[in-house]
Amino acid sequence: MSKFQKSSAKNVGNPLLRLTTTAMMIALSVIFTRLLGFPSTGMWRVEIGFFPIAIVAILYGPLWSATAYGLADLIGSLLTTGMNPFILICKIVFGLLMGIFFYKREKIGLLRNILFFLFVAFIVDIVMMTPIFVYVFGNPWDAAIIMRLAAFAVNTPVRIILMAFVDRFLLPAIYKYIGKKENLNNGSNG
């Protein structure tokens, strides 16, 4: 381990580094969701705002990722559409679950990745979000369910593919940077 990696490993627990990393990931989440997500209106959106929050979940755990996703949604909604507390709760739950499933994983594995995003898509995207579109936005149940299923069908594969990219390329680079022992070939697939 080089001198640079040793100092990086010591600094990963540094509160200032944790705050700045999380703040950068929140900013990226807002950009990925509000500026790069499409369509920008309607009952669903293809967006990759979870992607930076997944890094927070891996590095810092469920409380940090839940807080980060909640703040990203709050900031983004205040800048664009207006805040909805029920959608905010959904984002917090999503971030919390990412932290529970991915925290301190040197290798996530394809099976864990697929199962997690299917589970979260069902719980958050369908079970939690459908009533919001019915009771808060006044959409009929059938339209809300169809649109939430469409969001599930589009966003779930995108999430799985991006998280596979994180697992394959980004995690080794992150752990190499912070000086963790790379033992990625022995990681489980689930």
Backbone hydrogen bonds, N-H to C=O, Kabsch-Sander energy under -0.5 kcal/mol:
donor,donor_aa,acceptor,acceptor_aa,energy
6,K,2,S,-2.2
7,S,3,K,-2.1
8,S,4,F,-2.1
9,A,5,Q,-2.5
10,K,6,K,-1.9
11,N,7,S,-1.7
12,V,8,S,-1.1
13,G,10,K,-0.7
14,N,11,N,-1.7
18,R,14,N,-2.5
19,L,15,P,-2.5
20,T,16,L,-2.6
21,T,17,L,-2.6
22,T,18,R,-2.3
23,A,19,L,-2.5
24,M,20,T,-2.4
25,M,21,T,-2.2
26,I,22,T,-2.4
27,A,23,A,-2.3
28,L,24,M,-2.3
29,S,25,M,-2.3
30,V,26,I,-2.4
31,I,27,A,-2.2
32,F,28,L,-3.2
33,T,29,S,-2.2
34,R,30,V,-2.9
35,L,30,V,-0.6
35,L,31,I,-1.5
36,L,31,I,-1.8
37,G,33,T,-0.6
38,F,46,V,-1.9
46,V,38,F,-3.2
47,E,45,R,-0.7
48,I,32,F,-0.6
51,F,48,I,-1.4
53,I,49,G,-0.7
54,A,50,F,-2.2
55,I,51,F,-1.0
56,V,52,P,-1.5
57,A,53,I,-2.5
58,I,54,A,-2.4
59,L,55,I,-2.4
60,Y,56,V,-3.2
61,G,56,V,-0.7
61,G,57,A,-1.2
65,S,61,G,-2.3
66,A,62,P,-2.5
67,T,63,L,-2.1
68,A,64,W,-2.8
69,Y,65,S,-2.6
70,G,66,A,-2.2
71,L,67,T,-2.7
72,A,68,A,-2.6
73,D,69,Y,-2.3
74,L,70,G,-2.5
75,I,71,L,-3.0
76,G,72,A,-2.5
77,S,73,D,-2.8
78,L,74,L,-2.3
79,L,75,I,-1.8
80,T,76,G,-1.4
82,G,77,S,-4.0
88,L,84,N,-2.2
89,I,85,P,-1.8
90,C,86,F,-1.7
91,K,87,I,-2.2
92,I,88,L,-2.2
93,V,89,I,-2.5
94,F,90,C,-2.4
95,G,91,K,-2.7
96,L,92,I,-2.5
97,L,93,V,-2.7
98,M,94,F,-2.2
99,G,95,G,-2.1
100,I,96,L,-2.1
101,F,97,L,-2.5
102,F,98,M,-2.7
103,Y,99,G,-1.7
104,K,58,I,-2.6
105,R,102,F,-1.6
106,E,104,K,-0.6
111,L,189,N,-1.1
112,R,189,N,-0.7
113,N,109,G,-2.1
114,I,110,L,-2.8
115,L,111,L,-2.8
116,F,112,R,-2.6
117,F,113,N,-2.2
118,L,114,I,-2.2
119,F,115,L,-2.4
120,V,116,F,-3.1
121,A,117,F,-2.0
122,F,118,L,-2.0
123,I,119,F,-2.8
124,V,120,V,-2.8
125,D,120,V,-1.1
126,I,121,A,-1.3
126,I,122,F,-0.6
127,V,122,F,-2.7
128,M,123,I,-1.9
129,M,124,V,-1.7
130,T,126,I,-1.6
132,I,128,M,-0.6
133,F,129,M,-1.9
134,V,130,T,-1.4
135,Y,131,P,-3.2
136,V,131,P,-0.5
136,V,132,I,-1.9
137,F,132,I,-1.4
138,G,134,V,-0.7
139,N,133,F,-2.5
144,A,140,P,-2.6
145,I,141,W,-2.9
146,I,142,D,-2.3
147,M,143,A,-2.5
148,R,144,A,-2.4
149,L,145,I,-2.5
150,A,146,I,-2.2
151,A,147,M,-2.4
152,F,148,R,-2.3
153,A,149,L,-2.7
154,V,150,A,-1.8
155,N,151,A,-3.0
156,T,152,F,-1.9
158,V,154,V,-1.2
159,R,155,N,-2.9
160,I,156,T,-2.6
161,I,157,P,-2.6
162,L,158,V,-2.5
163,M,159,R,-2.5
164,A,160,I,-2.1
165,F,161,I,-1.9
166,V,162,L,-2.3
167,D,163,M,-2.8
168,R,164,A,-2.5
169,F,165,F,-3.0
170,L,165,F,-1.2
171,L,166,V,-3.2
173,A,169,F,-1.1
174,I,170,L,-2.7
175,Y,171,L,-3.0
176,K,172,P,-2.1
177,Y,173,A,-2.3
178,I,174,I,-2.5
179,G,175,Y,-0.7
180,K,175,Y,-2.2
183,N,181,K,-0.8
186,N,183,N,-0.9
187,G,184,L,-1.2
